[in-house]
Amino acid sequence: MEENRVEESAEREFEQMLAALAVEDTQVALVHIEKALRLRDAPEWYSYLGFCIARQRGQHRKALELCQVSLDAEPENPAHYLNLGRVHLAKGDKPEALRVLREGMARGGSPELAQQLDRIGMRSTPVIRMLSRRNPINRYLGILLSRLGLR
């Protein structure tokens, strides 16, 4: 009987954490996921904790480790790829975030993964393709054309 109440409390905290993340309130979500994990140690919830601590505390290395534990426990769950991708974004590693999010889409995907990929956006091709993307001519022509609304 006592175990059922503890389990229900943990699930309730997890649901409240999901609700907080839905409105992008990672501070409240962090409080709820920590309570839920104190009540029930569930590796499949670690990626949510990882995302929250990366956002709130800047502990990116620990966050990456937690997300990896969740991915090892449930490799087909797209939420873990989403959380890992968001940790990489919080860390400032956009190319790795894109790789992880695309891998999550390849493994089944979810609307949240697709939405995150859309939010990040795709880069336009360079104005002058035979020059590198970092070439100042390409950069300033791209900025100019974007401001003029031609790109």
N, C-alpha and C positions, 0 to 999 in steps of 0.2 A: 504494500500500500504506500509506504513512504517513498519507495523507488519510483512509483508511478507519478507522484506529485513532483519529485525532483525532475523527472523526465519532462513532464508537462511544463514546468517552470522554464527549463532550458529551451524547449521548443518555442514558448511564448517570447522569451528574450530574443531568440533567433528571428522570429517573425517581426518583432519590433525593430531589430537591426535592419532587416530587409526594407521595412517601411521608411526608416531614416535614410537609407541609401537611395531609395527611390526619389527622395526630395533633395538628394546630395548633401545631407547633413552628416558628414563623416565623424564629427565629434560625438554626437549622440549615438551613432552606430557603433563607435568604438566602445562606449560604455556598455551597450547591450551585448555585443559579441563577447566582451571580456566576462560579463556575468554568465552568459550562456556556457562558455567554455569552463568556467569554474564549476558549474553544475554538472556538466557532461563533457568529457574530453572526446571531441569528435574531429578527427583529422580532416574530414570533408568540409569543415567550417574554417580551417586555418587560412585559406586564401582570403576570406573576408577580413579576418584579423590582420593579415598581411597588408591588404589594401588600406585599411584604416590607419595602421601605424605608419605606413609610408606617407600618407597624406597628413596626418596630425603630428607625428613625432619626427618625421624625416629619417626613420630607421629603415633605409632601403635594403641593406644587406639581409637583415632579419626578415623583412617582408618577402624578399625573393625566396628565402629558405622556406618560409611558411607556405607560400604559394606552391613551391615544388613538392612539398609533402602532400598537399591536397591533390595535385596533379598525379602523383604516384598512387594515391588511394583511389582516385576516380579519374582516369585519363580521358574518359569520354564526356565529362561534364563541361559544357561550354562556359559556365560561370567561372571556373578556375582560370580558363584562358583569358576571360575578360578581366578578372582581378589582376592576373599577372601582367597583362598588357597595361593596365592602369598604373601598376607599380612602376613599370618601365617608363611610362609617361611622366609620372611624378618625379622620377629620377632624372628625367631629361634625355632619355635614350629612345627617341622616336623610331629609328630604324628597327630596333629590337622589339619595340611595342607593336609595330606593324607586322613583323614576322610572327609574333605570338598570336596576334588577333587573326591573322590569315590562317594560321595553323588551326586555330579553334573553328574557323569557318569551314575548313577542309574536313574536320572531324564531326561535322553535323551542324555546326553553327547555331545561332539564336538571333532573334531580333535585336537584342541588346548588343551583341557583337557587331552586327551590321550597322547599327546606329553609331557605335563608337568609331567604326571605320569611316563612316560618312562624316562624323564630327572632325576627325583628323584631316580628312580631305586628301586629294591626290595632287601631286605637283604637275604643273603644266610643262609641256616640252619646252626646251630652250628656244628663244626667238631665232637665233642662228645656230642651227643644229651642229654644224661642223666645229663650233667653238664649245669649250667646256661650259658647264652650267655656272661655274664660279668665275668665269671670265667677266671682267668689269663691263665690257660692252653688252654682253648678254644680260647681266644683272640690271644695268641701268635702262636698257631698252625695255626689258620686261616690266620694270617699275613704271616707266613712262607710259607704256601701252596700257597697263592695268589702270593707271589713274585716268587715262583718257577714255577708258571703257571699251577699248578695242581688243581686249584680251580676256 
